Amino acid sequence: MALHESGEDYLEAILILGEKKGAVRSVDIARHLDYSKPSVSRAMALLRESGHILMGEDSLITLTDTGRQVAESMYERHRLLTAWLVHLGVGEKTAAADACKLEHDLSEETYARLKEHIIEGNKA
């Protein structure tokens, strides 16, 4: 099942929160993304149905292998694009916001070429 941008954002948030806190609950995601609890609950149900997350009896949310793969890909894109935009002189807050928009819309091919260019440029 293809994910929409919001689904990718949720998975990325779960990854980030899991790295920071260990355990992740819907309320943590709602606070992190500044979304309503009902919106997060609905999204978690959809991500569970699509096989991207697991929810335990204790309400803890974990990423499946598929969910982790998507989350790590989005987070890598976000970090690389943010760093690149900051390097170009964009303010950090603006760079992070713009990277969030870009990370979802770039094709795999374009991202791969951009990543090569950024990494090669940093070697020079």
A tleap script that builds the chain and sets N, CA, C and O, in Angstrom:
source leaprc.protein.ff14SB
mol = sequence {
  NMET ALA LEU HIE GLU SER GLY GLU ASP TYR
  LEU GLU ALA ILE LEU ILE LEU GLY GLU LYS
  LYS GLY ALA VAL ARG SER VAL ASP ILE ALA
  ARG HIE LEU ASP TYR SER LYS PRO SER VAL
  SER ARG ALA MET ALA LEU LEU ARG GLU SER
  GLY HIE ILE LEU MET GLY GLU ASP SER LEU
  ILE THR LEU THR ASP THR GLY ARG GLN VAL
  ALA GLU SER MET TYR GLU ARG HIE ARG LEU
  LEU THR ALA TRP LEU VAL HIE LEU GLY VAL
  GLY GLU LYS THR ALA ALA ALA ASP ALA CYS
  LYS LEU GLU HIE ASP LEU SER GLU GLU THR
  TYR ALA ARG LEU LYS GLU HIE ILE ILE GLU
  GLY ASN LYS CALA
}
set mol.1.N position { 0.838 -1.190 0.000 }
set mol.1.CA position { 0.000 0.000 0.000 }
set mol.1.C position { 0.879 1.248 0.000 }
set mol.1.O position { 1.790 1.369 0.819 }
set mol.2.N position { 0.611 2.162 -0.903 }
set mol.2.CA position { 1.351 3.416 -0.969 }
set mol.2.C position { 0.906 4.326 0.166 }
set mol.2.O position { -0.279 4.407 0.489 }
set mol.3.N position { 1.863 5.001 0.759 }
set mol.3.CA position { 1.569 5.926 1.841 }
set mol.3.C position { 1.448 7.340 1.311 }
set mol.3.O position { 2.088 7.709 0.326 }
set mol.4.N position { 0.631 8.114 1.969 }
set mol.4.CA position { 0.546 9.536 1.674 }
set mol.4.C position { 1.594 10.250 2.516 }
set mol.4.O position { 2.197 9.657 3.411 }
set mol.5.N position { 1.802 11.507 2.225 }
set mol.5.CA position { 2.784 12.309 2.952 }
set mol.5.C position { 2.549 12.252 4.459 }
set mol.5.O position { 3.502 12.120 5.227 }
set mol.6.N position { 1.302 12.350 4.886 }
set mol.6.CA position { 1.020 12.344 6.324 }
set mol.6.C position { 1.416 11.014 6.963 }
set mol.6.O position { 1.920 10.996 8.086 }
set mol.7.N position { 1.195 9.911 6.266 }
set mol.7.CA position { 1.594 8.606 6.787 }
set mol.7.C position { 3.098 8.521 6.961 }
set mol.7.O position { 3.587 7.975 7.950 }
set mol.8.N position { 3.830 9.062 5.998 }
set mol.8.CA position { 5.290 9.087 6.099 }
set mol.8.C position { 5.727 9.952 7.276 }
set mol.8.O position { 6.673 9.608 7.984 }
set mol.9.N position { 5.042 11.072 7.486 }
set mol.9.CA position { 5.355 11.944 8.625 }
set mol.9.C position { 5.117 11.228 9.950 }
set mol.9.O position { 5.925 11.342 10.873 }
set mol.10.N position { 4.025 10.501 10.046 }
set mol.10.CA position { 3.745 9.747 11.273 }
set mol.10.C position { 4.820 8.705 11.535 }
set mol.10.O position { 5.288 8.571 12.666 }
set mol.11.N position { 5.214 7.970 10.512 }
set mol.11.CA position { 6.237 6.942 10.690 }
set mol.11.C position { 7.570 7.565 11.087 }
set mol.11.O position { 8.277 7.036 11.946 }
set mol.12.N position { 7.908 8.677 10.468 }
set mol.12.CA position { 9.140 9.378 10.820 }
set mol.12.C position { 9.087 9.848 12.273 }
set mol.12.O position { 10.077 9.740 12.997 }
set mol.13.N position { 7.946 10.366 12.699 }
set mol.13.CA position { 7.782 10.812 14.085 }
set mol.13.C position { 7.935 9.650 15.060 }
set mol.13.O position { 8.560 9.806 16.110 }
set mol.14.N position { 7.379 8.497 14.732 }
set mol.14.CA position { 7.506 7.322 15.599 }
set mol.14.C position { 8.972 6.927 15.724 }
set mol.14.O position { 9.437 6.603 16.817 }
set mol.15.N position { 9.701 6.951 14.617 }
set mol.15.CA position { 11.124 6.632 14.636 }
set mol.15.C position { 11.887 7.598 15.538 }
set mol.15.O position { 12.661 7.173 16.395 }
set mol.16.N position { 11.668 8.885 15.343 }
set mol.16.CA position { 12.366 9.916 16.126 }
set mol.16.C position { 12.040 9.789 17.608 }
set mol.16.O position { 12.933 9.811 18.455 }
set mol.17.N position { 10.757 9.658 17.911 }
set mol.17.CA position { 10.344 9.540 19.312 }
set mol.17.C position { 10.875 8.259 19.949 }
set mol.17.O position { 11.266 8.254 21.116 }
set mol.18.N position { 10.887 7.187 19.184 }
set mol.18.CA position { 11.419 5.922 19.691 }
set mol.18.C position { 12.890 6.036 20.033 }
set mol.18.O position { 13.343 5.473 21.029 }
set mol.19.N position { 13.641 6.762 19.214 }
set mol.19.CA position { 15.068 6.965 19.480 }
set mol.19.C position { 15.286 7.831 20.716 }
set mol.19.O position { 16.233 7.611 21.470 }
set mol.20.N position { 14.409 8.820 20.928 }
set mol.20.CA position { 14.537 9.730 22.063 }
set mol.20.C position { 14.023 9.117 23.360 }
set mol.20.O position { 14.679 9.193 24.399 }
set mol.21.N position { 12.840 8.509 23.285 }
set mol.21.CA position { 12.133 8.080 24.493 }
set mol.21.C position { 12.115 6.577 24.718 }
set mol.21.O position { 11.915 6.118 25.842 }
set mol.22.N position { 12.319 5.823 23.676 }
set mol.22.CA position { 12.200 4.369 23.787 }
set mol.22.C position { 10.776 3.931 23.482 }
set mol.22.O position { 10.520 3.328 22.440 }
set mol.23.N position { 9.862 4.225 24.372 }
set mol.23.CA position { 8.457 3.843 24.200 }
set mol.23.C position { 7.681 4.992 23.555 }
set mol.23.O position { 7.887 6.158 23.889 }
set mol.24.N position { 6.782 4.644 22.622 }
set mol.24.CA position { 6.004 5.667 21.912 }
set mol.24.C position { 4.520 5.355 22.060 }
set mol.24.O position { 4.081 4.225 21.848 }
set mol.25.N position { 3.758 6.383 22.427 }
set mol.25.CA position { 2.306 6.283 22.511 }
set mol.25.C position { 1.694 7.345 21.597 }
set mol.25.O position { 2.368 8.287 21.180 }
set mol.26.N position { 0.424 7.180 21.296 }
set mol.26.CA position { -0.275 8.137 20.430 }
set mol.26.C position { -0.178 9.561 20.948 }
set mol.26.O position { -0.016 10.496 20.164 }
set mol.27.N position { -0.273 9.733 22.245 }
set mol.27.CA position { -0.219 11.076 22.828 }
set mol.27.C position { 1.136 11.720 22.557 }
set mol.27.O position { 1.210 12.931 22.350 }
set mol.28.N position { 2.206 10.932 22.554 }
set mol.28.CA position { 3.538 11.466 22.245 }
set mol.28.C position { 3.595 11.971 20.808 }
set mol.28.O position { 4.166 13.025 20.528 }
set mol.29.N position { 2.996 11.209 19.909 }
set mol.29.CA position { 2.977 11.589 18.493 }
set mol.29.C position { 2.146 12.861 18.308 }
set mol.29.O position { 2.537 13.759 17.562 }
set mol.30.N position { 1.006 12.934 18.987 }
set mol.30.CA position { 0.150 14.118 18.895 }
set mol.30.C position { 0.906 15.361 19.345 }
set mol.30.O position { 0.826 16.406 18.698 }
set mol.31.N position { 1.633 15.256 20.440 }
set mol.31.CA position { 2.412 16.404 20.930 }
set mol.31.C position { 3.532 16.763 19.956 }
set mol.31.O position { 3.741 17.936 19.646 }
set mol.32.N position { 4.246 15.754 19.479 }
set mol.32.CA position { 5.389 15.973 18.597 }
set mol.32.C position { 4.979 16.660 17.294 }
set mol.32.O position { 5.653 17.581 16.832 }
set mol.33.N position { 3.883 16.213 16.714 }
set mol.33.CA position { 3.427 16.762 15.432 }
set mol.33.C position { 2.433 17.905 15.584 }
set mol.33.O position { 2.069 18.555 14.605 }
set mol.34.N position { 1.994 18.146 16.820 }
set mol.34.CA position { 0.976 19.163 17.111 }
set mol.34.C position { -0.322 18.860 16.361 }
set mol.34.O position { -0.932 19.738 15.750 }
set mol.35.N position { -0.724 17.586 16.430 }
set mol.35.CA position { -1.978 17.119 15.838 }
set mol.35.C position { -2.941 16.748 16.960 }
set mol.35.O position { -2.525 16.533 18.098 }
set mol.36.N position { -4.215 16.675 16.637 }
set mol.36.CA position { -5.203 16.279 17.638 }
set mol.36.C position { -5.087 14.782 17.916 }
set mol.36.O position { -4.664 14.011 17.054 }
set mol.37.N position { -5.467 14.384 19.122 }
set mol.37.CA position { -5.418 12.966 19.497 }
set mol.37.C position { -6.325 12.107 18.606 }
set mol.37.O position { -5.925 11.008 18.223 }
set mol.38.N position { -7.543 12.578 18.264 }
set mol.38.CA position { -8.377 11.763 17.359 }
set mol.38.C position { -7.749 11.562 15.984 }
set mol.38.O position { -7.874 10.486 15.399 }
set mol.39.N position { -7.069 12.593 15.459 }
set mol.39.CA position { -6.399 12.454 14.162 }
set mol.39.C position { -5.296 11.411 14.234 }
set mol.39.O position { -5.143 10.589 13.330 }
set mol.40.N position { -4.530 11.452 15.317 }
set mol.40.CA position { -3.445 10.489 15.492 }
set mol.40.C position { -4.015 9.082 15.662 }
set mol.40.O position { -3.477 8.128 15.101 }
set mol.41.N position { -5.084 8.945 16.418 }
set mol.41.CA position { -5.695 7.623 16.613 }
set mol.41.C position { -6.152 7.020 15.295 }
set mol.41.O position { -5.948 5.831 15.046 }
set mol.42.N position { -6.764 7.832 14.460 }
set mol.42.CA position { -7.212 7.359 13.140 }
set mol.42.C position { -6.029 6.956 12.269 }
set mol.42.O position { -6.055 5.918 11.607 }
set mol.43.N position { -5.000 7.784 12.280 }
set mol.43.CA position { -3.805 7.484 11.487 }
set mol.43.C position { -3.144 6.198 11.972 }
set mol.43.O position { -2.680 5.397 11.161 }
set mol.44.N position { -3.096 5.994 13.286 }
set mol.44.CA position { -2.474 4.780 13.823 }
set mol.44.C position { -3.270 3.541 13.407 }
set mol.44.O position { -2.694 2.489 13.130 }
set mol.45.N position { -4.585 3.672 13.367 }
set mol.45.CA position { -5.419 2.546 12.916 }
set mol.45.C position { -5.110 2.207 11.455 }
set mol.45.O position { -4.994 1.035 11.094 }
set mol.46.N position { -4.981 3.230 10.627 }
set mol.46.CA position { -4.664 3.004 9.211 }
set mol.46.C position { -3.268 2.415 9.027 }
set mol.46.O position { -3.073 1.521 8.204 }
set mol.47.N position { -2.302 2.913 9.789 }
set mol.47.CA position { -0.937 2.395 9.686 }
set mol.47.C position { -0.849 0.963 10.222 }
set mol.47.O position { -0.053 0.163 9.730 }
set mol.48.N position { -1.649 0.648 11.208 }
set mol.48.CA position { -1.695 -0.731 11.722 }
set mol.48.C position { -2.305 -1.656 10.672 }
set mol.48.O position { -1.793 -2.748 10.425 }
set mol.49.N position { -3.402 -1.214 10.056 }
set mol.49.CA position { -4.068 -2.014 9.019 }
set mol.49.C position { -3.166 -2.239 7.807 }
set mol.49.O position { -3.229 -3.289 7.167 }
set mol.50.N position { -2.331 -1.256 7.497 }
set mol.50.CA position { -1.450 -1.378 6.331 }
set mol.50.C position { -0.153 -2.121 6.646 }
set mol.50.O position { 0.671 -2.343 5.759 }
set mol.51.N position { 0.023 -2.502 7.905 }
set mol.51.CA position { 1.199 -3.286 8.281 }
set mol.51.C position { 2.457 -2.475 8.544 }
set mol.51.O position { 3.560 -3.021 8.516 }
set mol.52.N position { 2.308 -1.174 8.802 }
set mol.52.CA position { 3.469 -0.323 9.055 }
set mol.52.C position { 3.822 -0.206 10.538 }
set mol.52.O position { 4.967 0.084 10.887 }
set mol.53.N position { 2.835 -0.433 11.406 }
set mol.53.CA position { 3.076 -0.366 12.854 }
set mol.53.C position { 2.383 -1.521 13.561 }
set mol.53.O position { 1.497 -2.180 13.018 }
set mol.54.N position { 2.825 -1.737 14.793 }
set mol.54.CA position { 2.155 -2.659 15.703 }
set mol.54.C position { 1.787 -1.873 16.942 }
set mol.54.O position { 2.538 -1.002 17.382 }
set mol.55.N position { 0.620 -2.181 17.510 }
set mol.55.CA position { 0.204 -1.546 18.766 }
set mol.55.C position { -0.031 -2.642 19.782 }
set mol.55.O position { -0.841 -3.546 19.575 }
set mol.56.N position { 0.702 -2.544 20.895 }
set mol.56.CA position { 0.582 -3.541 21.942 }
set mol.56.C position { -0.602 -3.277 22.841 }
set mol.56.O position { -1.241 -2.227 22.768 }
set mol.57.N position { -0.882 -4.244 23.686 }
set mol.57.CA position { -1.979 -4.104 24.662 }
set mol.57.C position { -1.736 -2.918 25.589 }
set mol.57.O position { -2.678 -2.342 26.132 }
set mol.58.N position { -0.472 -2.562 25.766 }
set mol.58.CA position { -0.100 -1.443 26.634 }
set mol.58.C position { -0.138 -0.104 25.881 }
set mol.58.O position { 0.307 0.915 26.410 }
set mol.59.N position { -0.665 -0.105 24.658 }
set mol.59.CA position { -0.791 1.075 23.794 }
set mol.59.C position { 0.546 1.581 23.247 }
set mol.59.O position { 0.616 2.675 22.687 }
set mol.60.N position { 1.585 0.799 23.408 }
set mol.60.CA position { 2.873 1.195 22.845 }
set mol.60.C position { 2.890 0.900 21.356 }
set mol.60.O position { 2.390 -0.130 20.904 }
set mol.61.N position { 3.471 1.815 20.608 }
set mol.61.CA position { 3.509 1.721 19.155 }
set mol.61.C position { 4.935 1.393 18.723 }
set mol.61.O position { 5.890 2.041 19.151 }
set mol.62.N position { 5.064 0.392 17.881 }
set mol.62.CA position { 6.363 0.042 17.316 }
set mol.62.C position { 6.236 -0.064 15.800 }
set mol.62.O position { 5.173 -0.377 15.262 }
set mol.63.N position { 7.332 0.201 15.144 }
set mol.63.CA position { 7.377 0.098 13.686 }
set mol.63.C position { 7.618 -1.354 13.271 }
set mol.63.O position { 8.423 -2.056 13.883 }
set mol.64.N position { 6.930 -1.788 12.247 }
set mol.64.CA position { 7.240 -3.076 11.640 }
set mol.64.C position { 8.486 -2.866 10.779 }
set mol.64.O position { 8.959 -1.737 10.642 }
set mol.65.N position { 9.013 -3.924 10.207 }
set mol.65.CA position { 10.166 -3.771 9.317 }
set mol.65.C position { 9.824 -2.842 8.158 }
set mol.65.O position { 10.632 -1.996 7.774 }
set mol.66.N position { 8.634 -3.003 7.606 }
set mol.66.CA position { 8.189 -2.145 6.509 }
set mol.66.C position { 8.079 -0.695 6.962 }
set mol.66.O position { 8.543 0.212 6.271 }
set mol.67.N position { 7.469 -0.479 8.114 }
set mol.67.CA position { 7.318 0.874 8.650 }
set mol.67.C position { 8.657 1.511 8.954 }
set mol.67.O position { 8.861 2.696 8.691 }
set mol.68.N position { 9.573 0.726 9.508 }
set mol.68.CA position { 10.909 1.232 9.832 }
set mol.68.C position { 11.656 1.630 8.556 }
set mol.68.O position { 12.356 2.642 8.528 }
set mol.69.N position { 11.503 0.839 7.524 }
set mol.69.CA position { 12.166 1.135 6.249 }
set mol.69.C position { 11.708 2.496 5.700 }
set mol.69.O position { 12.528 3.311 5.275 }
set mol.70.N position { 10.406 2.723 5.715 }
set mol.70.CA position { 9.856 4.000 5.244 }
set mol.70.C position { 10.337 5.133 6.139 }
set mol.70.O position { 10.788 6.166 5.646 }
set mol.71.N position { 10.243 4.945 7.459 }
set mol.71.CA position { 10.622 5.991 8.409 }
set mol.71.C position { 12.092 6.366 8.276 }
set mol.71.O position { 12.436 7.549 8.275 }
set mol.72.N position { 12.954 5.371 8.166 }
set mol.72.CA position { 14.385 5.646 8.042 }
set mol.72.C position { 14.707 6.365 6.737 }
set mol.72.O position { 15.562 7.250 6.705 }
set mol.73.N position { 14.028 5.988 5.674 }
set mol.73.CA position { 14.228 6.649 4.390 }
set mol.73.C position { 13.823 8.119 4.469 }
set mol.73.O position { 14.554 8.996 4.007 }
set mol.74.N position { 12.659 8.383 5.056 }
set mol.74.CA position { 12.187 9.768 5.178 }
set mol.74.C position { 13.097 10.583 6.087 }
set mol.74.O position { 13.391 11.744 5.803 }
set mol.75.N position { 13.538 9.974 7.172 }
set mol.75.CA position { 14.383 10.692 8.137 }
set mol.75.C position { 15.749 10.993 7.528 }
set mol.75.O position { 16.306 12.067 7.757 }
set mol.76.N position { 16.292 10.058 6.756 }
set mol.76.CA position { 17.559 10.311 6.071 }
set mol.76.C position { 17.405 11.478 5.101 }
set mol.76.O position { 18.237 12.384 5.069 }
set mol.77.N position { 16.336 11.447 4.311 }
set mol.77.CA position { 16.080 12.533 3.369 }
set mol.77.C position { 15.974 13.863 4.105 }
set mol.77.O position { 16.561 14.864 3.695 }
set mol.78.N position { 15.218 13.858 5.195 }
set mol.78.CA position { 14.996 15.083 5.964 }
set mol.78.C position { 16.320 15.654 6.476 }
set mol.78.O position { 16.583 16.848 6.330 }
set mol.79.N position { 17.142 14.809 7.069 }
set mol.79.CA position { 18.410 15.288 7.629 }
set mol.79.C position { 19.344 15.806 6.535 }
set mol.79.O position { 19.953 16.866 6.686 }
set mol.80.N position { 19.456 15.058 5.436 }
set mol.80.CA position { 20.346 15.468 4.356 }
set mol.80.C position { 19.884 16.779 3.720 }
set mol.80.O position { 20.683 17.692 3.515 }
set mol.81.N position { 18.604 16.863 3.413 }
set mol.81.CA position { 18.078 18.070 2.771 }
set mol.81.C position { 18.165 19.277 3.694 }
set mol.81.O position { 18.474 20.379 3.241 }
set mol.82.N position { 17.898 19.086 4.980 }
set mol.82.CA position { 18.011 20.190 5.942 }
set mol.82.C position { 19.445 20.694 5.997 }
set mol.82.O position { 19.687 21.898 5.916 }
set mol.83.N position { 20.397 19.771 6.134 }
set mol.83.CA position { 21.809 20.159 6.214 }
set mol.83.C position { 22.255 20.884 4.950 }
set mol.83.O position { 22.996 21.864 5.019 }
set mol.84.N position { 21.805 20.404 3.807 }
set mol.84.CA position { 22.174 21.019 2.539 }
set mol.84.C position { 21.622 22.438 2.443 }
set mol.84.O position { 22.333 23.362 2.047 }
set mol.85.N position { 20.358 22.605 2.804 }
set mol.85.CA position { 19.753 23.942 2.736 }
set mol.85.C position { 20.426 24.907 3.713 }
set mol.85.O position { 20.631 26.077 3.390 }
set mol.86.N position { 20.766 24.424 4.892 }
set mol.86.CA position { 21.487 25.262 5.856 }
set mol.86.C position { 22.851 25.644 5.276 }
set mol.86.O position { 23.284 26.791 5.394 }
set mol.87.N position { 23.521 24.678 4.651 }
set mol.87.CA position { 24.817 24.941 4.015 }
set mol.87.C position { 24.685 26.025 2.934 }
set mol.87.O position { 25.609 26.811 2.726 }
set mol.88.N position { 23.550 26.061 2.257 }
set mol.88.CA position { 23.317 27.076 1.221 }
set mol.88.C position { 22.988 28.452 1.807 }
set mol.88.O position { 22.906 29.441 1.078 }
set mol.89.N position { 22.800 28.505 3.136 }
set mol.89.CA position { 22.533 29.786 3.785 }
set mol.89.C position { 21.108 29.980 4.256 }
set mol.89.O position { 20.760 31.055 4.743 }
set mol.90.N position { 20.277 28.960 4.119 }
set mol.90.CA position { 18.901 29.041 4.597 }
set mol.90.C position { 18.905 28.886 6.120 }
set mol.90.O position { 19.649 28.067 6.659 }
set mol.91.N position { 18.087 29.659 6.802 }
set mol.91.CA position { 17.978 29.536 8.253 }
set mol.91.C position { 17.527 28.137 8.650 }
set mol.91.O position { 16.782 27.490 7.914 }
set mol.92.N position { 17.976 27.668 9.810 }
set mol.92.CA position { 17.720 26.280 10.204 }
set mol.92.C position { 16.230 25.934 10.287 }
set mol.92.O position { 15.813 24.865 9.839 }
set mol.93.N position { 15.438 26.827 10.854 }
set mol.93.CA position { 13.999 26.547 10.981 }
set mol.93.C position { 13.335 26.459 9.599 }
set mol.93.O position { 12.533 25.559 9.349 }
set mol.94.N position { 13.667 27.378 8.724 }
set mol.94.CA position { 13.126 27.369 7.364 }
set mol.94.C position { 13.630 26.156 6.599 }
set mol.94.O position { 12.872 25.512 5.875 }
set mol.95.N position { 14.916 25.845 6.761 }
set mol.95.CA position { 15.503 24.695 6.076 }
set mol.95.C position { 14.795 23.406 6.491 }
set mol.95.O position { 14.498 22.566 5.640 }
set mol.96.N position { 14.525 23.239 7.771 }
set mol.96.CA position { 13.845 22.030 8.250 }
set mol.96.C position { 12.428 21.951 7.697 }
set mol.96.O position { 11.975 20.875 7.305 }
set mol.97.N position { 11.725 23.082 7.663 }
set mol.97.CA position { 10.357 23.096 7.135 }
set mol.97.C position { 10.342 22.788 5.639 }
set mol.97.O position { 9.495 22.032 5.165 }
set mol.98.N position { 11.278 23.375 4.902 }
set mol.98.CA position { 11.346 23.127 3.466 }
set mol.98.C position { 11.789 21.695 3.169 }
set mol.98.O position { 11.289 21.072 2.233 }
set mol.99.N position { 12.717 21.178 3.955 }
set mol.99.CA position { 13.167 19.793 3.772 }
set mol.99.C position { 12.001 18.833 3.975 }
set mol.99.O position { 11.890 17.826 3.277 }
set mol.100.N position { 11.140 19.145 4.922 }
set mol.100.CA position { 9.969 18.298 5.178 }
set mol.100.C position { 9.064 18.230 3.954 }
set mol.100.O position { 8.480 17.186 3.665 }
set mol.101.N position { 8.952 19.329 3.246 }
set mol.101.CA position { 8.135 19.346 2.029 }
set mol.101.C position { 8.822 18.585 0.897 }
set mol.101.O position { 8.194 17.798 0.190 }
set mol.102.N position { 10.112 18.830 0.740 }
set mol.102.CA position { 10.869 18.217 -0.349 }
set mol.102.C position { 11.014 16.704 -0.194 }
set mol.102.O position { 10.937 15.969 -1.178 }
set mol.103.N position { 11.220 16.247 1.016 }
set mol.103.CA position { 11.524 14.829 1.244 }
set mol.103.C position { 10.448 13.898 0.701 }
set mol.103.O position { 10.739 12.758 0.339 }
set mol.104.N position { 9.234 14.364 0.644 }
set mol.104.CA position { 8.124 13.523 0.200 }
set mol.104.C position { 7.929 13.523 -1.314 }
set mol.104.O position { 7.399 12.567 -1.880 }
set mol.105.N position { 8.355 14.588 -1.954 }
set mol.105.CA position { 8.024 14.768 -3.365 }
set mol.105.C position { 9.124 14.398 -4.349 }
set mol.105.O position { 8.859 14.231 -5.540 }
set mol.106.N position { 10.343 14.268 -3.869 }
set mol.106.CA position { 11.436 13.904 -4.775 }
set mol.106.C position { 11.359 12.431 -5.146 }
set mol.106.O position { 11.116 11.578 -4.292 }
set mol.107.N position { 11.567 12.141 -6.416 }
set mol.107.CA position { 11.617 10.739 -6.844 }
set mol.107.C position { 12.872 10.090 -6.273 }
set mol.107.O position { 13.800 10.786 -5.859 }
set mol.108.N position { 12.903 8.774 -6.251 }
set mol.108.CA position { 14.089 8.045 -5.795 }
set mol.108.C position { 15.302 8.439 -6.638 }
set mol.108.O position { 16.394 8.660 -6.114 }
set mol.109.N position { 15.088 8.524 -7.958 }
set mol.109.CA position { 16.189 8.861 -8.864 }
set mol.109.C position { 16.745 10.248 -8.566 }
set mol.109.O position { 17.959 10.419 -8.446 }
set mol.110.N position { 15.872 11.230 -8.446 }
set mol.110.CA position { 16.315 12.597 -8.183 }
set mol.110.C position { 17.009 12.685 -6.835 }
set mol.110.O position { 18.053 13.326 -6.711 }
set mol.111.N position { 16.436 12.044 -5.825 }
set mol.111.CA position { 17.062 12.082 -4.497 }
set mol.111.C position { 18.449 11.439 -4.534 }
set mol.111.O position { 19.387 11.966 -3.936 }
set mol.112.N position { 18.586 10.319 -5.221 }
set mol.112.CA position { 19.879 9.632 -5.302 }
set mol.112.C position { 20.931 10.524 -5.965 }
set mol.112.O position { 22.063 10.600 -5.488 }
set mol.113.N position { 20.566 11.203 -7.068 }
set mol.113.CA position { 21.508 12.086 -7.743 }
set mol.113.C position { 21.845 13.298 -6.873 }
set mol.113.O position { 22.998 13.728 -6.821 }
set mol.114.N position { 20.846 13.840 -6.198 }
set mol.114.CA position { 21.062 14.982 -5.315 }
set mol.114.C position { 21.970 14.583 -4.153 }
set mol.114.O position { 22.876 15.330 -3.784 }
set mol.115.N position { 21.731 13.429 -3.591 }
set mol.115.CA position { 22.544 12.924 -2.485 }
set mol.115.C position { 23.996 12.759 -2.931 }
set mol.115.O position { 24.915 13.153 -2.213 }
set mol.116.N position { 24.204 12.178 -4.111 }
set mol.116.CA position { 25.561 12.025 -4.646 }
set mol.116.C position { 26.226 13.396 -4.800 }
set mol.116.O position { 27.384 13.578 -4.426 }
set mol.117.N position { 25.490 14.347 -5.347 }
set mol.117.CA position { 26.016 15.693 -5.564 }
set mol.117.C position { 26.393 16.355 -4.239 }
set mol.117.O position { 27.457 16.965 -4.130 }
set mol.118.N position { 25.539 16.238 -3.249 }
set mol.118.CA position { 25.785 16.862 -1.945 }
set mol.118.C position { 27.001 16.214 -1.286 }
set mol.118.O position { 27.869 16.914 -0.765 }
set mol.119.N position { 27.068 14.904 -1.306 }
set mol.119.CA position { 28.174 14.200 -0.662 }
set mol.119.C position { 29.485 14.485 -1.388 }
set mol.119.O position { 30.505 14.736 -0.748 }
set mol.120.N position { 29.464 14.447 -2.712 }
set mol.120.CA position { 30.674 14.759 -3.489 }
set mol.120.C position { 31.120 16.201 -3.248 }
set mol.120.O position { 32.314 16.481 -3.142 }
set mol.121.N position { 30.145 17.114 -3.163 }
set mol.121.CA position { 30.471 18.524 -2.923 }
set mol.121.C position { 31.113 18.746 -1.570 }
set mol.121.O position { 31.934 19.650 -1.410 }
set mol.122.N position { 30.745 17.924 -0.588 }
set mol.122.CA position { 31.321 18.052 0.746 }
set mol.122.C position { 32.740 17.493 0.807 }
set mol.122.O position { 33.489 17.826 1.725 }
set mol.123.N position { 33.119 16.655 -0.145 }
set mol.123.CA position { 34.467 16.080 -0.179 }
set mol.123.C position { 35.477 17.072 -0.739 }
set mol.123.O position { 36.666 17.012 -0.426 }
set mol.124.N position { 34.991 17.976 -1.565 }
set mol.124.CA position { 35.897 18.920 -2.243 }
set mol.124.C position { 36.432 19.976 -1.311 }
set mol.124.O position { 37.203 20.838 -1.733 }
savepdb mol mol.pdb
quit
